[in-house]
Amino acid sequence: MRYAPLFFLLMLPFVAAAQTPVNTAVSDTLSRFLEPAAVTAVRATERAPFVAETLDAAEIADRNTGQDLPYVLRYTPSVVVTSDAGAGVGYTGLRIRGTDATRINVTLNGIPVNDSESQAVFWVNMPDLASGTDDIQVQRGVGTSTLGAGAFGATISLNTLGMSEEAGGSMMVGGGSFQTFRTNLQWSSGRSKSGWAAEGRVSAVNSDGWVDRASSALSSFQLALHRAWDGGGMTYTILSGNERTYQSWWGVPEVVLGGDRAEMEAWGLANGYSVQQIEEMKTYGRRFNYYNYEDEVDNYGQDHQQLHLEQQWRDWRFSVTGHFTHGEGYFEQFKAGDDLADYNLPDVVLGGDTVSSTDLVRRRWLENDFAGGVIGAERRWDRAALTLGGAWNGYEGLHFGQLTWARYASAAPDPNYWYYESLGVKTDHNAFARFVQRSKNGRLQAQGELQYRGVRYTANGTDNDQQVIDVPRDSATFDFLNPKLGLDYRLNDEERFFFSVAVAHKEPGRNDFVDAPAGAANRAERLTDFEFGWRRNTDTYAWGLTAYHMAYKDQLIPTGALNDVGAALRQNVPKSSRTGVEMEFGWQVSDAVEIGAQATLAGSRIETFTEIIYDYLDYTTVEIDHQNTQIAFSPRVLWGGQLLWHAVRPADATQPKLDLEWATQHVGEQYMDNTGKAALLPAYTVSQLRASLHLPTSKNGEVVDRTRLDVWVENALNAEYSANGYSYSYFYGPDVYTIENFYYPQAGRHINLALTYTF
């Protein structure tokens, strides 16, 4: 699969040649029938018995500061975002209800985005994605996701398939603090008489980052080609992204946040830091970057291609989607004084001396392909709907390492020498059925789903530390049944209740098999999710209350430590749970003022687990049992609020408009490991000020928002905080026990702005 051509593009003329172009629109009260079928399959409808928030294009534009997509979602309930570089450009991440991206099911037009092996989502591979997204739905909990990886915290569904019927486009130029510059150009051809329409986007984002040297050079393009015919349509899309990001995932040691220069120096010497690293730690403080080699970069590109076909036949709608994703890249590292034996190289004899170690530069590569297909069928009656679907996905990931330079260059056999190589192969197939039934009076609606999902994974070869990788298929074969059942009851036109219970399963990832101690993280997880919701929507205000209890068996929880590429190490725990209440409120105070608020009160609990600690004196392990502790990175309190003032709203719609918004988020303290010991990430409160100036004009009798200037003041109150961290502990003999905490400080007050012209 590694060298597959752009076969979808070649298929287009043949698929559409015999069709008759007619624009059609079919409405339905039980499902979003106007959405593409693959998107509908993973989304909750208005009355689905699951909690969901949908951001439309206007809301995305208000939040799209040029930072990565997680920052667009930061004011949705139970969401916490973080940035390695401290300012939202480069490597960013998010957690929802305390769970990270490895168990958040992310789909792009209904197609899984999560990496099959790591199960994570690397937003940096899709720069400026928010600018090309029509809407985003976030489901918390198991939700109604039926395709892709198991959702253990949430589902994020991105839709880019909306096509403009009119020709036009926009151009944006922006930038801000830390030498940040971004630009994009978007265009749409409009719908031709023959039924064709096309649109595209090109983007570039560059930033030095707030953390020293944490620079990013990002680019992407997006293309969609659509044809409509009587009762159906076809859409081909490609999303391509490239990134070159300087590494900053190491974070800063705790001594930097609270120690003086002498303490930093003492800590650095005790932990093997170089003289340069110690001096930079004292000079840059919270902006310190452990890495100082000029090309300590991550360089990766990824292409997502999709072909969606849909056809209405009587009361049925059928859909077929094919997809192919290719990724290829490396991260480069300088290593001082590494043993030649670690690279399967012999010692070097220089004169009468034998050299067994050398300074070197290495590249650790990943080439991967992900391809598959999705089929679906949907049937609607007056008070019922049936959705059927299935998918098959295949993945191959080749991991290998190259030496590009060594001080004793004659040690390497040839320039293309691979010092390790492993291959991971995974297949993921599923089938599901969803049935929705509404009562005669329309007040009660029941929804049931059943999904079968089968996973097969193998990996073999050697890892970068020369350890043998051998994950046989029989130890990584999983078959899951995931039932879901829910009820929605509408009291009146304004108020409704819902209740649901859903079961989900999830397999371990590659790192769990390869990096965790043997037997610590090789069992599949099971989640039973109970959700109760109460919603009220009126013309002037809306509020919502959600209570949830998520009961896990064999949950994979982060230990607090990281592997050698910054991924969290995890272990299975027999029983654990998350319980919480989420509250939302919105009030249209007047034509000029709007208020929004969100809050989450939550608790997490691990009944019992065994902590595994290494003793670096003799390289043995020490096991410590713990009972009734909190799950790492699970804050008990989250709250936020937004105050929007339409400061200038003239009676003449063609006159300038001005919006001012103040937004605040508070994240309570959270532990960085599961022991409840000293590994604490302090609480923080961060605010944002937004000003948006709109300069509309009249075009063909319609008012067009021609020019728009947005200014965002990030961290407006200049809070000093860290949004993420990690922790590990170790023994050095029976009498020496050490806990090391590292943090990711975030930037103080800084500015982003964007000037957009629409044509």
N, C-alpha and C positions, 0 to 999 in steps of 0.2 A: 504493500500500500504506500510505501514511502515516496514513490515517484509518480503517483497517480496524476494525470493531467486534469485540466479544468473540464471534466467530461460533462458537467451539467450545462455549461455554456454551449457546448456542441449539440446538445439535445434540443435546445429551444426551438429552432425552426421546424423540426420534425413533430414536436409535441403540439405546436400551435397551428400548423399549416391548414388543417382541415376544419378549424373552428369558425363559427360565425360570431362576430363581436357584438354583444349587446350588454349594456350596463343594467344589472338587476340589483334589487335590494329586498331582502326578506326579513321581516321582524319577528321576534319571538319573545315571550315573557318569561320563559323558563331558562334560557341560556343566551349568552352573547353570540347570537348566530351570525352577526355581521363580522365578528372577529375571524381571523384565519383559524382553520380547524385545529391545527397543532397548538395554537395559543389557547383556544377554548378548552382543550383537554386538560391543561394544567392550571386553569384559573377558577377562582371562586366567583359565582354569580352573585347578584345583589342579595339574594335570599339564601345563599349557601350557609349551612350551619357551622361555618368556620370564620375566624376573625381575619379580616383582610383590609388593606389600605391600598388605594390606587391613586397614583400621581399622574395627572394628565400633562400634556405638553407645556401648558402655561406654568404649572407648578414646577416642572423640571427646569424651565428657563429661569425662574426666580431663584432656584437653588444652585444652578450650574455656574459655579465660580471659576471653573477651569480645573478644579481639583478632581481627583478620581471619583468614580461614580458612588462609592460608599458615602461620600460627604453630601450627596444629594438626598440621602435617606436618613440623615442624622437626627431629624426632628420627627421621625415616626416612632411610635412607642417601643420601648425596650431595646432600642438600637444604640450601640456604642461604636464609635469609629476611632481609628488610630492611623498614624503615618510614621514610617521609619525615618523619613527625612524631616519630619516635624511640621510640614506645611501642606500636606495633602496631595502632593505631586510625587509620583514614583511609586514605591511599594506602600500600599495602604491595605487596611483590613477592617472588618466589622464583626461584631458579635450581636446576636439577637437572642434575648432571654438567656444570656450567658454562654451561648454556644457559638463556636467559630465557623468559619467558612467551609470546613471539611464536612459539616453536617447541615449546611444550608443548601438546599437544592436550587441552583441557579439555572434558568433556561433562557435561551435566546430564540424567540419565535417558536417556543415549544421544544427546542432541541437542547439537550444537556450541555452545559458549559464546564461543569466541574471536571478537573483532570481525573482520568480514570484511576490512576495509581495513587497520587497524593490525596485525591478527593477535594483539593483546595481550588479556589478561584483566584487567579492572578489578574487583577483588574488592570495592572500596568501593561498587560499584553493587548489591551483594547482601549488605547488612548482616546479621550474625548468622546467616549461612547454615549454619554448623556446628550450630546448635541444631535445625535442621530436616532434617538429613541422617542417613539411616539407616546408611550405610556409605560409605567412600571407598576406592577402589583406586588405587594409584600404580604405574604400569609405567615402568620406566626403559629408555631406548633406544627403538627403533622400536616394540617390543611388538606386540600383536595388534590395535591400533586399526584399524578398518576404515571409520569414518565421520568426517567433519569434516576439519579442517585436518591437514596432514602433521605427524606427531610426529617432531621431530628431537632431542629430549632426553628426553621422557617423555610419558606420558598420565596425566591425572588424571580418574577417572571417579567422579562423584557420583551417588548414588542416593537419591532422596527418595520413592520409590513404595511403601515398606513401609507397610501399613495395619494398625493395631491392631484386633484382633477384639473387644476389650472397650472399653467406655466409660470415659473418664477424661481425665486431663490433668495439667498441672503449671504452676506459676508460679514465676518466678525473679526475684529482685531482687539486683543486684550493683553493684559500683563499685570505686573504688580511687584511686590517685594521679592527680594532674593533673586533678582534678575529673571523673574518669570515672564515669559512671553508666550502667547498662544494666538493662533489664527485658524480660522476654518472658512471654507467656501462650500455652500450647499446649493443645489439646483434641482429643479423639477421640470420635466418636459411638458407636463400636462397630458391629458388623455387625447389621443388622436382618434380620428373617425374610424380607424380600423381596430380600435380597442387597445392599442399599445400605450404604455406610459413608462417613463424611466425617471429615476432620480439618483443623486449621488452626493457624496461629501468627501472632502479632503481636509485633514487637520494636522497641525503641528503644535506641540507643546514642549517648551524648554524651560528649565529652572535650575538654579544652582542649589536649591534646597536650603533650609535653615540650618540643618546640621552641617558641619564642615565637610566639604567635598561631596555631599550627598546629592549630586547633580542628576538630572534626567534629560534625555533627548528622546522625545516620543513623536511618532507619526502614525497616521492611519488613513485609510480610505474606505469608503462604503459605497456600494453600488447595488441598485435594485432595478430589475426589469420585470414589468408586469403586463399580462394581457388578459382581458376579460372577454368572455363569450357568453352565450345564452346559458344561464344557470351555473356558470363556473368560472374558473380563472386559474392562472398560473403565475407564480412569482419566483424569480431567481434572484438570490442575494449573495453578495460576497462582502465580508468584513475582514480587512487585513490590517494588522497592527505590528509595529516594530518599536522596540525600546532598547535604549542603552542607558543603564542606570548604575550609578556608582554605589557599591555596597555600603549599607549602614545598618544592617540587621543586628549587629553585636550589642547595640545600646551602650549605656554608660554605667559604670559600677556605682553602687550606692554611695561610696566615699566621695564621689564628685558632687552629689547633691547636698551633703552635710558636712564634709570634711574640709580642713584647710590644706594649704599647699604641702605642708610637711606630711600630713596624713595621706594625701594622694601619692606622694613620692614613696612613702613606706609601703603602701598597699601595692603600688605598681611594681616595686622591686620584689616584693614577696610573691607576686603572681607572674613573674617572667616578662613584664613589659619592657620594651626597649627604651633607651634614653630618649629617643625622639617621641615615642608614645607618651612617656611620662611628662615631658615638657609640653606636649600638645594638650594633655589632660589638664594641666595646671593653667594653660593659656586660654583654652576654649571653654572649659567648664562644661556646662550643660550641652553645648554644641559639639563636644568632643566626639571624634570618630576614630574608632580603634584602627581602622584601615588607613594606610598612608602610601601604599604603592599606587603609582599614577594610573594604572589600568586595572584596578580592582573593581571590575565592572561586570554587570549582568547584561548580556547581549542576546536578545531573543526576538524571534518573529513568529507570528501565527496567522493563519488564514482560515476563516470559517466560510464554507460555501453551503448553500441550501437551495433546494428546488422544491417548491410547494405546488401541488396540483389539487384542485377541488372541483367537484361536480355535484350539482343538485339533480336528483332524479326522483320525481314525485315528492313524497314526504321524507325522503332520505337525503342526507348529504354525505358524500364520500370524499375522503382525502388521502393523499399519498405524499409523503415527504422523504426526500433523500438528502443526506448531508455528508460532508467530508471536511475534516479539519486537519491541517498539517502544521506542526510546530517544529522549530529547529533553532538551536542556539546553545550558548555556553555561558559560564561565568569564569572569569580569569582571576587567578590568585598568585601572589608572590609568596614563596615559602623560604624562610631562612634556615639553613642548616638541617634540612631534612635528610634522613638516612636514605642512602641509595637503595637499600634493601626494601624500603617501603614502596619502591617503584619497580621491583623485580629487576634491578640493575646490579651488576657486579661492582665491587670496589675498584677504584682507579689508582693505579700505581704511577706516581710522579717521582722520578729519580729513585731514591731509596725510601720514599714515603708512600704509605698506603692511605688513600682518602676514601672514607666511608660515608661522608655526608657532603652536601652541596647546597648552595642557594639555587633556586630554580623558579621558573614560571610555568604554571600548569593551567590547562583549560579543562573544565568538567562539562561535558556535552550531554545534551538530551535531544534526540530526534524522535518525534512521535507522530502517529497517525491515528485518527479517530473517525470512523465511518459507520453509517448505518441507515436504517429506514424506519419510518413510522407510517402505519396505516390506521385509518379511523372511519367510523360510520356513525351517523347520528340520525335518530328518528324522533319526531315530535308529534304529540297529540295535543288536544286542547288543554289538558291538565297534567300531562306527563311528558317525559323525555327520556330517551335511552341513548347512551353513548357507549360505543364499543371501540376498542383500540388495541394496538400491539406495537412493539418496537423491538428491533435487534440492533445492537451496537457492538462493534469490534474495535479493539485498541492494540497497538503495538508501540512499545516505548524502548528505545535503545539508549542505554546509558554507557558512556565511555569517557576516558580521560586521555589527554595528550600533554606531552611536555613540549613547550614552545621555546624554552631557553633553559640552559643550566650552566652554572659557572664552569663546570667541567663538562663541556659539551660533548666530548668524545665518549662520554658514558652512555649516551642514548644511541641505540642501534640505528635509527634513521629518523628523519623529521616527522614521520607519520606514526611513530611508535605509540601504541595504546597501552597504557600501564594497567588499565582495568577495563572490563566490558561486561555488561549484563543486559539481558533482554526480558522485558515483562510483556506478557500477552494476556488480554482480558476480554471476555465476552460477557455481555449483559443483555438479557432478553426479558421481555415482560408482556403481559396481556392484562387487560382490565375491562371491567364493565361498570357503568354508573347508571342508576335509575333514579329518576325524580318523579314524585307523585304529589299532586296538590289536591286538597279537598274541594268539594263543590263550591263552598263559599269563598274559597281562596285564602282562608286564614292560616290553615295548617299545611305545611309542606314537609315531606319526608324525603331524605336522600340517602341512598345506600351505594357503597362502592366495594368492589373486591378486585385486588390486584395480585397477580402472581409475578414474582420476579426471580430470575435465576442468574447467578453470577458464577463464572469460572475464571480462575486466575492462576497463572504460573509465572515463575521468575527463576532465572538461573544465570550463573556466571560468577564474577567476582565484584565486590564493592571497592570503593576507592581506598579503603584501608586494607585491601587484599584479603578480606574475609570472604569465604565462599557463600554465595547466595544460592539457596536451593529451596524454593517454595513449590513443592509438587502440587499438581492439580487436585489430588484427593484431599489435601489439607487446606485448600482454599476454594472449595466448592460449596456454594450456599444456595438454598431454595427457600424462598420466603412467600408466605401468604399474608397480605395486608388488608384486612377488612376495615371499613369505615361506615358509621351510621350516625345520622343526625336528624334533628327535628327543628323546624323554624315555625314560630307561631306569631302571626301579626295581630296585635290587639286592635289596631285601627290603621289609618293611613300614615301615622306618624311614629308608631311604637311597635317594637317586635322583640321577641326573645328567641334564643336558639340554644340548643344543647347538642353536643356530639361526643362520640368516643371513637378513637381511631388507633389502629395498631400499625407500627412501622418497624422495619428491621433494617440493619445496616451492617455491611461487611467491614472488616479491618482494611486499612490501606497498606500500601507498600512499606511505608516507614514502620508500621506496627509489626510487620513480619521481619523486617531487616534490622531495625535499630533497637527495638525493645528487647529486654532480657527474655530468654527462651520461655515461652508459655505465659508471658505477662500480658500479651495483647493480641491473642490470636483467635478470640471468640467473637462471633457476631453479636451485635447489640439488638435489644428489643425494647421498644417504647410503647407504652399505652398512654394515650393522651386524652384527658377529659377536659372539655371546654364548655363554659357557660357564658352566654353573652346577652346583654340587654342594651338595646339601642333606641334612641328617640331622635327624630329629625323633624324640625318645624321650619317655617319660613325664615325665622330669625336666629334660631340656635339649634345646636345638635350636641348630644353627649352619648357616650358609650361606656359600658362597664363590661370587662371580661375577667372571669375567674378561670384559672387553669390549674391542673395537677398533672404533671408529666412523670410517670413512674417507669423507671428504667431497670432492665435486667442486663447485666454484663456491660454496662455503659463504659465506653472508652473515654477516660478523663485525662486531661493533661497533668503530667507529674510536676510541671513547673520548669523542667529542663528542656533544652533544645539539642537537636543533633547538629552535625557540623555544617549544615546549610540553613540553619535558622528555623527548621520545622519543629513543632512541639512533639516531645516524646509522650506517649500515652500508655495507660495500662487499663485492663478490665477491672471493674469492681462489681461484686455480685448484685448489690441492690443500692439504688440511689434515686433521688427524686428532685423535682423542681415544682414549687407551688407559688402562685402569685396572683395578684390582682392588677389589671391594667385599666387606666381611666383616661378618657379623652373628652375634650370639651371645645366647642367652637361657638362663638357668639358674634352675630352681625349687630354691633351696638347701634350703628347708624350707617348712613350712606358713606361716611368718611372713615369709620373706625371698625376694625375687626380684631377679635381676640381668640387665641387658640391656646390650649394647654394639654399636656400629657403627663401622666405619672404612672410609675410601676412600683409596687411594693412586692417583694419576692423573697423567698427563702429556698435554700437548697440543702440537701442532706445526703451524706454518704453513710450508710449504716456501718460498714466495716470495710477496711481495705488494708493491704500490706504494702508499706513503703519499702522500696528497695534502694539502698544506699551503698555506694562503692567505697571500699577501703583502699586508698591509693598507696598504702604502705606495702601490702602484699597482694593487691588486686583481687581481693575476695569481696563478697557482698554481705551486707548486714540487713536483716529484715526487721521492720518495726511495725507492729499492728496498731491501727487507729480505729476509733469508733465515733460515730455521730459528728462528723466534721462537715464543713462547707465545701462545695465544689469550687475549684479555682475559677477566677474571673467571673464570678456571679455576684454582682452588687445587689445589696438588699433594697436600695432606694435609687430610683431614676426619676427625674422630673424635668420638664421643660415648658417653656411658654413663648408665645409670639404675640407681639402687638403690631398690627399693620395700620398705618394711617395714610389714607388717600389724601395727601396734603393739598394737591391741586387737582380739581376735577371740574373744568369749565363746562358751561352748558353747551358750547359749541364743541362737538366731538373731534373737530379737526385741530383744536388748540392743544398746546402742550399739557401733559399730565405728569404729576410727580407722586411717587409712592415712597414712604419711609417705613422701615420695619426694624423692630428690635426683637432678637431671638436669643433665648438663653437655654442652656442645658446643664443640669447637675447630675453627676455620676457619683454615687456613694462609694465608700471604700470597698475594696475587694482583695481577697487573698490571691497570691500568685502560685500557690501550691495547695494541696488538699489536706494539709496537716493542721492548719490554723495556727502555725507558729509565727515567726517574725517576718515572713515574706508577705508584706502588706503593701498594696498600691493605694495611696491616700486618695480620699475624695477630692473632687474638683468641680468647679463651676466655670463655664466658658460661655461667652456671649458674642453675638454678631450683630452688626448694624448694616442694613442694606438701604441704598437709595437708588431708585429707578426713575429715570427721566424718559418719557415717551414723547416723540415728535411725530404725530400722525399726519397723513395727507389724504386727500380725496382722489380716488382712482376709479373711473367709470361709474361714478355715483356712489361708490362704497368707501368707507373710511378704512385706510390701511395704516398699520403701525409701522411707518416707514423707517424711522431711526430710533434707536433705543440705546441709552447709556446707563449701565449698571455699575455701581460702586459698592464693594463689600469691605467693611472693616472687620477683619477676623480677630478673634480674641480681643474684643474692643476694650475690655477692662484690664488687659495686660496680665492675665492670671499666669502664675508660674506653676505648671502642672505636668504630670506624665500620664499618658493615656493607656500605656501598656508596659509590660515588663516580663521578666522571667526569673526563676530562682532555681538553684540546685544546692544540694548539700553533700558533704563527703566526710569520711573519716580518714585520719592519717594515724593509724594505730588506735588502740582502744581509748586513749585519753585525749585525743584531739578531734573535735567535731566542729565543722565550719559550715555556715550557711552563706552563700553568695547571692546577693540580689542585684539585678540589673534593671534599668529603666529606660524608657523611650520618652525623653522630654519633648514637649511640643513648643512651637514657636510662640513668642509673645505677640503683641499687637502688630498686625501687618495688613496690607491692603491688596485686594484684587479688583480689577476693573475690566469692563468689556464694552466695546462700541459695536453695535450691530446695525447693519443697513440692509433692508429688505427691498427686493426689486421684483 
